[in-house]
Amino acid sequence: VAPPTGCVNPHSLYAIRGGWLRRKAALCYNVIMPPRQKETPGKSLAIHPMMVALGLGIAGWLGVAYLLSNVHPTLPAKAAFLVVWAIALMGTAWPVLLALHRRFRGEPARWTVWRQSAWAGAFGAAAVWLQMNRLLNIAWAAVVAGVFVVIEIILSLRARQEARNDD
């Protein structure tokens, strides 16, 4: 894009030191460079996120049902169960978390609900794993949930700070 009349090419700043030309080039830099385009939440995905969550939930719950009814509890089957259990919880928690965000906090950021539903799936898988080993009680559940909540708070604060720096 050609600079408007009266503007100096910003790449010539290296040859020009100080004075009026440098200020003029700095003022015209935003005119020459197109503004940075911000992504709108959810618009860049080809598939609607609700369909993805619905697919994850259905696939996860069908996997849980299959593993519970047709597979003997060997070590690989237990690992597969933990994975499909986490996927089922993630797909089920996504619409609930989206509704909570929209009700209490407005429209969430692009990946916030996915991250939080992944935490829900990870918490469910950790709880089931502890129960398989006969270690699950209210204290361990609170510790695991507390760790996930602290990590989520740290990630949310970091995302807010980055959003403020981008503006």
C-alpha positions in Angstrom: 0.0 0.0 0.0 1.4 3.4 -1.0 1.7 5.9 1.8 -0.5 8.9 1.7 1.0 12.2 0.6 3.1 13.9 3.2 4.1 10.6 4.9 7.6 9.2 5.0 8.4 5.6 4.4 8.8 4.1 7.9 11.7 1.9 6.6 13.7 5.0 5.9 13.9 5.7 9.7 17.3 4.0 9.8 18.8 6.6 7.4 17.1 9.6 9.0 18.1 10.6 12.6 15.9 12.7 14.8 14.0 15.8 13.9 10.8 16.4 12.1 11.0 13.5 9.6 11.2 10.9 12.3 8.1 12.2 14.1 6.3 12.5 10.8 7.2 8.9 9.9 6.1 7.7 13.3 2.7 9.4 12.9 2.1 8.0 9.4 3.2 4.4 10.4 -0.4 3.5 11.5 -1.8 4.8 8.2 0.6 2.7 6.1 0.2 -0.5 8.1 -3.3 -2.0 8.2 -4.7 -2.4 11.7 -4.3 -5.8 13.3 -7.4 -7.9 13.0 -8.8 -9.4 16.1 -10.4 -12.9 15.9 -14.0 -13.1 16.9 -14.7 -15.9 19.3 -16.0 -19.1 17.7 -16.1 -17.7 14.1 -12.9 -19.4 12.9 -14.0 -23.0 13.7 -15.5 -24.9 10.8 -17.7 -27.0 13.0 -19.9 -25.4 15.6 -18.4 -26.0 19.1 -21.7 -27.3 20.4 -21.7 -30.1 17.8 -18.1 -31.0 18.8 -19.1 -31.1 22.5 -22.2 -33.2 21.7 -20.1 -35.6 19.6 -17.6 -35.9 22.5 -20.3 -36.5 25.0 -22.1 -39.2 22.9 -18.8 -40.9 21.9 -17.6 -40.8 25.5 -20.8 -42.2 27.0 -21.0 -44.9 24.3 -17.4 -45.9 25.0 -18.1 -46.0 28.8 -21.1 -48.2 28.2 -19.2 -50.5 25.9 -16.2 -50.9 28.2 -18.4 -51.5 31.2 -20.5 -54.2 29.5 -18.1 -56.0 27.1 -14.5 -55.7 28.4 -12.8 -57.4 31.3 -11.0 -55.1 33.7 -7.4 -55.5 32.6 -4.8 -52.7 32.8 -5.3 -51.5 29.2 -9.1 -51.6 29.7 -8.8 -49.5 32.8 -6.7 -47.0 31.0 -9.2 -46.9 28.1 -12.0 -46.5 30.6 -10.3 -43.5 32.2 -9.8 -41.8 28.8 -13.4 -42.3 27.6 -14.7 -41.3 31.1 -12.8 -38.0 30.8 -14.0 -37.5 27.3 -17.6 -38.2 28.3 -17.4 -35.7 31.2 -15.7 -33.1 29.1 -18.4 -33.3 26.4 -21.1 -33.3 29.1 -19.6 -30.4 31.0 -19.1 -28.1 28.0 -22.7 -27.0 27.4 -23.3 -26.6 31.2 -20.2 -24.4 31.6 -21.1 -22.4 28.5 -24.5 -21.7 30.0 -23.0 -20.7 33.3 -20.5 -18.4 31.7 -23.2 -16.7 29.6 -25.5 -16.4 32.6 -23.1 -14.9 35.1 -20.1 -13.5 33.2 -21.2 -12.8 29.7 -19.7 -14.3 26.5 -16.6 -16.3 27.4 -13.2 -16.1 25.7 -12.6 -18.5 22.8 -11.0 -21.5 24.6 -12.1 -20.8 28.2 -15.0 -23.2 28.2 -13.0 -25.9 26.5 -10.2 -25.6 29.1 -12.6 -25.7 32.0 -14.5 -28.7 30.6 -11.2 -30.4 30.2 -10.5 -29.7 33.9 -13.9 -31.3 34.7 -13.0 -34.4 32.7 -9.5 -34.6 34.3 -11.1 -34.2 37.8 -13.6 -37.0 37.0 -10.8 -39.3 35.7 -8.6 -38.5 38.8 -11.5 -39.3 41.1 -12.3 -42.6 39.4 -8.6 -43.5 39.4 -8.4 -42.8 43.2 -11.6 -44.9 43.7 -10.2 -47.8 41.7 -7.3 -47.8 44.2 -9.6 -47.4 47.2 -8.1 -44.0 48.0 -10.9 -41.6 47.2 -12.4 -39.8 50.2 -13.6 -36.2 50.7 -10.2 -34.9 51.6 -8.5 -36.3 48.5 -11.3 -35.0 46.3 -11.0 -31.6 47.9 -7.2 -31.6 47.3 -7.5 -32.6 43.7 -10.3 -30.1 43.1 -8.3 -27.4 44.8 -5.3 -28.0 42.7 -7.4 -27.8 39.5 -9.1 -24.6 40.7 -5.8 -22.9 41.6 -4.3 -23.8 38.1 -7.5 -22.5 36.4 -7.3 -19.2 38.4 -3.6 -18.8 37.4 -4.5 -19.4 33.7 -7.4 -17.0 33.8 -5.4 -14.3 35.4 -2.7 -14.8 32.8 -5.2 -14.7 29.9 -6.7 -11.4 31.3 -3.3 -9.9 31.5 -2.5 -10.8 28.0 -5.9 -9.4 26.8 -5.1 -6.1 28.6 -1.6 -6.0 27.0 -3.1 -6.6 23.5 -5.5 -3.6 23.9 
